Amino acid sequence: MVEFTYWDIARQLLLALRWTVGLSLIAFVCGGLLGLGLLVLRLSRLPGAVRAVSLYVQLFQGTPLLMQLFLTYFGMALIGIETSALMAAAVCLTLYSAAYLCDIWRGCVEAVPHGQWEASSCLAMSFTEQLRHVILPQAMRLGIAPTAGFGVQIIKATALTSVIGFVEVTKAGQLIANATFEPFLVYGCVAALYFVLCFPLSLWSQRMEKRLRPRT
């Protein structure tokens, strides 16, 4: 059995935590940009856009993330793309996040009264101007809380990337537990790190939801 001090365990987990945070940020930012593009495409009047975006969203929401990770990791290699666990995890989580964020923001856009579309149209605004100046600012206000809540889900979803060999905090915990034969201690520390990351976001999301809730 390899001798690990408590400091060694903490240091290794904190080093791995950087990859969890980094992957979460990549998935959230890139997924948000792609999700916004899908939302604009869905709201556009292009033929077949609604059906195509809906199919994309249903595909990623209707299949397990674990299967998506396997298909991305092995699929990229199958078509000749040299990939790593980090690249495959980032691509998969970006596509996964985009599907959910697009759907979340679609609901926020639909929550904006239809009269806002009509009023902006009467001002001779183009579709792009309507979105930029009237619809999206109101939808963004409604979408802050659910978007922050989904950010928590992204952080927890990174744990599944350990199955394709990506060494984030969960995978590091597994390796350390196998070496120290102290799984309760190690996985307890892993859970505590996830809690430290997720709890502030969850709390902030709840506060924003209460603050932005319409008053009767």
C-alpha positions in Angstrom: 0.0 0.0 0.0 1.3 3.4 -1.0 1.7 5.8 2.0 -0.3 9.0 1.6 -0.5 11.8 4.1 -3.7 13.8 4.4 -1.8 16.7 2.8 -0.9 14.5 -0.2 -4.5 13.5 -0.6 -5.7 17.1 -0.4 -3.0 18.3 -2.8 -3.7 15.7 -5.4 -7.5 16.3 -5.3 -7.0 20.1 -5.5 -4.8 19.7 -8.5 -7.4 17.6 -10.2 -10.1 20.0 -9.2 -8.5 22.5 -11.6 -9.4 20.3 -14.5 -13.0 19.9 -13.2 -13.4 23.7 -13.0 -11.7 24.2 -16.4 -13.8 21.6 -18.2 -17.0 23.0 -16.6 -16.1 26.5 -17.9 -15.3 25.2 -21.4 -18.6 23.3 -21.5 -20.6 26.3 -20.1 -19.1 29.0 -22.2 -18.9 27.1 -25.5 -22.2 25.4 -24.9 -23.8 28.8 -24.2 -22.5 30.3 -27.4 -23.7 27.2 -29.4 -27.0 27.2 -27.5 -27.5 30.9 -28.3 -26.9 30.2 -32.0 -29.3 27.4 -31.9 -31.9 29.6 -30.2 -31.6 32.3 -32.8 -31.8 29.7 -35.6 -35.0 28.3 -34.0 -36.5 31.7 -33.7 -35.7 32.6 -37.3 -38.0 32.1 -40.1 -35.8 29.7 -42.0 -37.6 26.7 -43.4 -37.0 23.6 -41.3 -35.0 25.4 -38.6 -37.5 24.7 -35.8 -37.6 21.0 -36.7 -33.8 20.7 -37.0 -33.1 22.4 -33.7 -35.9 20.4 -31.9 -34.4 17.2 -33.2 -30.9 18.2 -31.9 -32.3 19.1 -28.5 -34.4 15.9 -28.2 -31.4 13.8 -29.3 -29.2 15.1 -26.5 -31.9 15.2 -23.9 -33.2 11.8 -24.7 -30.0 9.9 -24.5 -27.7 9.3 -21.4 -24.7 11.5 -21.1 -22.6 8.5 -20.5 -23.4 7.0 -23.9 -22.8 10.4 -25.5 -19.3 10.4 -24.0 -18.5 7.0 -25.3 -19.8 7.8 -28.8 -17.9 11.1 -28.9 -14.6 9.5 -27.7 -14.7 6.5 -29.9 -16.5 8.2 -32.8 -13.9 10.9 -33.2 -11.2 8.2 -33.4 -13.3 6.2 -35.8 -13.4 9.0 -38.3 -9.7 9.6 -38.1 -9.6 12.6 -35.7 -6.8 12.3 -33.2 -8.3 13.0 -29.9 -7.6 13.0 -26.2 -9.9 12.4 -23.2 -10.0 16.2 -22.6 -10.9 17.0 -26.2 -13.6 14.4 -26.3 -15.0 15.4 -22.9 -15.0 19.1 -23.9 -16.8 18.4 -27.3 -19.4 16.2 -25.7 -20.2 18.4 -22.8 -20.4 21.4 -25.1 -22.9 19.7 -27.3 -24.8 18.5 -24.3 -24.9 21.9 -22.6 -25.9 23.6 -25.8 -29.0 21.4 -26.1 -30.2 22.2 -22.6 -29.3 25.9 -22.6 -31.1 26.3 -25.9 -34.2 24.8 -24.4 -34.0 26.8 -21.2 -33.6 30.0 -23.1 -36.3 29.1 -25.6 -38.7 28.9 -22.6 -37.5 32.3 -21.4 -38.1 33.8 -24.8 -41.6 32.4 -25.0 -42.3 33.8 -21.6 -41.8 37.3 -23.0 -45.3 38.7 -23.9 -46.1 38.3 -27.6 -47.1 42.0 -27.6 -43.3 42.8 -27.3 -42.8 41.2 -30.7 -45.7 43.1 -32.2 -44.7 46.5 -30.7 -41.1 46.2 -32.0 -42.4 45.1 -35.4 -44.6 48.2 -35.5 -41.4 50.2 -35.0 -40.0 48.7 -38.2 -37.3 46.8 -36.4 -35.7 43.9 -38.2 -35.6 40.4 -36.7 -32.1 40.9 -35.4 -33.0 44.3 -33.9 -36.0 42.8 -32.2 -33.9 40.1 -30.6 -31.1 42.4 -29.6 -33.0 45.4 -28.3 -36.3 44.0 -27.1 -36.7 40.3 -26.7 -33.3 39.0 -25.5 -32.8 41.6 -22.7 -36.1 40.6 -21.2 -35.5 36.9 -21.7 -32.0 37.1 -20.2 -33.5 38.5 -17.0 -35.8 35.5 -16.8 -33.0 33.1 -17.7 -30.5 34.0 -15.0 -31.7 31.6 -12.3 -32.3 28.5 -14.5 -29.0 29.1 -16.3 -27.1 29.2 -13.0 -28.9 26.1 -11.9 -27.9 24.3 -15.0 -24.3 25.4 -14.3 -24.4 23.2 -11.2 -25.5 20.3 -13.3 -22.6 20.8 -15.7 -20.1 20.7 -12.8 -21.6 17.4 -11.5 -21.7 16.0 -15.0 -18.0 16.3 -15.4 -17.7 13.4 -13.0 -18.8 11.1 -15.8 -15.8 12.0 -18.0 -13.7 9.7 -15.8 -15.1 6.8 -17.7 -13.1 7.8 -20.8 -9.9 8.4 -18.8 -10.1 12.1 -18.1 -8.5 12.7 -14.8 -10.7 15.2 -13.0 -11.5 15.2 -9.3 -13.6 12.0 -9.4 -11.0 10.1 -11.4 -8.2 11.3 -9.1 -10.2 10.3 -6.1 -10.7 6.8 -7.6 -6.9 6.5 -8.2 -6.0 7.7 -4.7 -8.6 5.4 -3.1 -7.2 2.4 -5.0 -3.7 3.3 -3.8 -4.6 4.1 -0.1 -7.4 1.7 0.5 -9.3 4.5 2.2 -12.3 5.0 -0.1 -14.6 6.6 2.5 -12.1 9.3 3.3 -11.1 10.0 -0.3 -14.6 10.0 -1.7 -15.8 12.0 1.2 -13.2 14.7 0.3 -14.3 14.5 -3.3 -17.9 15.0 -2.4 -16.9 18.0 -0.2 -15.1 19.6 -3.1 -18.2 19.2 -5.3 -20.3 20.7 -2.6 -17.9 23.7 -2.3 -18.2 24.3 -6.0 -22.0 23.7 -6.4 -23.5 25.1 -3.2 -22.7 28.8 -3.9 -24.1 28.5 -7.4 -27.3 26.8 -6.1 -27.7 29.4 -3.4 -27.2 32.3 -5.8 -29.6 30.7 -8.3 -32.3 30.4 -5.6 -31.8 34.0 -4.5 -32.0 35.3 -8.1 -35.2 33.2 -8.7 -36.9 34.8 -5.7 -35.7 38.3 -6.6 -36.9 38.0 -10.2 -40.2 36.3 -9.4 -43.1 38.4 -10.4 -44.9 39.9 -7.4 -48.6 39.7 -7.2 
